[in-house]
């Protein structure tokens, strides 16, 4: 199977995908030539990005800030939720200290953050 070998090829293919996206929508039959081309090119781009531009797992700080934003929590409300002081939450969010195991478990469960992220794995 053909793969994307250079950044120039990648750019050309992503530009073509942008063009195809104006021609294909949810109602386009899967037998349509534009749909087929879009599907094939999208697979090529996904493979290239996975190999050359992998997405790194978020850090605990990034995950906590995201969950705080999603749930409308400030540091005070998060400290109440976790049963720790606001200064301790500030230390976690600034990367100055790591939460102990019990607090890490609470962060994982109460903020629905993958335990592997909480443990830094």
C-alpha positions in Angstrom: 0.0 0.0 0.0 1.2 3.5 -0.8 2.2 5.8 2.1 3.0 9.4 2.4 6.8 9.9 2.4 7.3 13.6 2.6 5.8 16.7 4.2 5.2 18.1 0.7 3.1 15.0 -0.2 1.3 15.4 3.2 0.5 19.0 2.5 -0.8 18.3 -1.1 -3.0 15.5 0.2 -4.5 17.5 3.1 -5.2 20.3 0.6 -7.0 17.8 -1.6 -9.0 16.5 1.4 -10.1 20.1 2.1 -11.4 20.3 -1.5 -13.2 16.9 -1.2 -14.8 17.9 2.1 -16.8 20.6 0.1 -18.1 17.8 -2.2 -18.9 15.1 0.3 -21.3 15.1 3.2 -23.2 12.6 5.3 -25.7 11.9 2.5 -23.0 11.1 -0.1 -23.2 7.4 -1.1 -20.2 5.3 -0.2 -19.9 4.4 -3.9 -19.4 8.0 -5.0 -15.9 8.6 -6.4 -15.3 11.6 -4.2 -16.3 9.7 -1.1 -13.9 6.8 -2.0 -11.1 9.2 -2.7 -11.7 11.1 0.6 -11.8 7.8 2.5 -8.5 6.6 1.0 -6.7 9.9 1.4 -7.9 10.3 5.0 -6.4 6.8 5.8 -3.1 7.9 4.3 -3.0 11.1 6.3 -4.0 9.3 9.5 -1.2 6.8 9.1 1.3 9.5 8.4 0.3 11.6 11.4 0.3 8.6 13.7 3.9 7.8 12.7 5.3 11.3 12.3 3.2 13.5 14.6 1.9 11.3 17.4 -0.4 12.8 20.0 1.1 12.7 23.4 -1.0 11.8 26.5 -1.9 14.8 28.5 -0.1 15.5 31.8 -2.0 15.4 35.0 -2.0 19.2 35.2 -3.4 19.5 31.7 -6.1 16.9 32.4 -7.1 18.5 35.7 -7.3 22.0 34.1 -9.4 20.6 31.3 -11.8 18.9 33.7 -12.0 22.0 35.8 -12.9 24.0 32.7 -15.5 21.4 31.5 -17.2 21.3 35.0 -17.0 24.9 35.8 -14.7 24.3 38.8 -12.4 26.9 40.3 -9.5 26.0 42.7 -11.7 26.5 45.8 -14.5 24.2 44.6 -11.9 21.6 43.4 -10.3 21.7 46.8 -13.7 21.1 48.5 -14.4 18.2 46.1 -11.0 16.6 46.8 -11.0 17.4 50.5 -7.6 19.3 50.4 -6.6 22.9 50.9 -6.8 25.4 48.0 -3.0 25.9 48.4 -2.5 22.2 47.9 -4.6 22.3 44.7 -2.6 25.3 43.5 0.6 23.2 44.1 -0.8 20.4 42.0 -1.9 22.7 39.2 1.5 24.5 39.1 3.4 21.2 39.1 5.1 22.1 42.4 4.0 18.9 44.1 2.5 15.5 43.3 -0.7 14.4 45.0 -0.4 11.5 47.5 -2.0 8.2 46.5 -5.4 8.8 48.2 -5.7 12.2 46.6 -4.6 10.8 43.2 -7.3 8.2 43.5 -9.9 10.9 44.3 -8.7 13.0 41.3 -9.0 10.0 39.0 -12.5 9.1 40.3 -14.0 12.5 40.9 -12.7 14.2 37.8 -12.9 11.1 35.6 -9.3 11.2 34.6 -7.6 8.0 33.5 -5.5 6.5 36.4 -2.5 6.1 34.0 -2.5 9.9 33.5 -2.8 10.5 37.2 0.1 8.2 37.9 2.1 9.7 35.1 2.4 6.5 33.1 
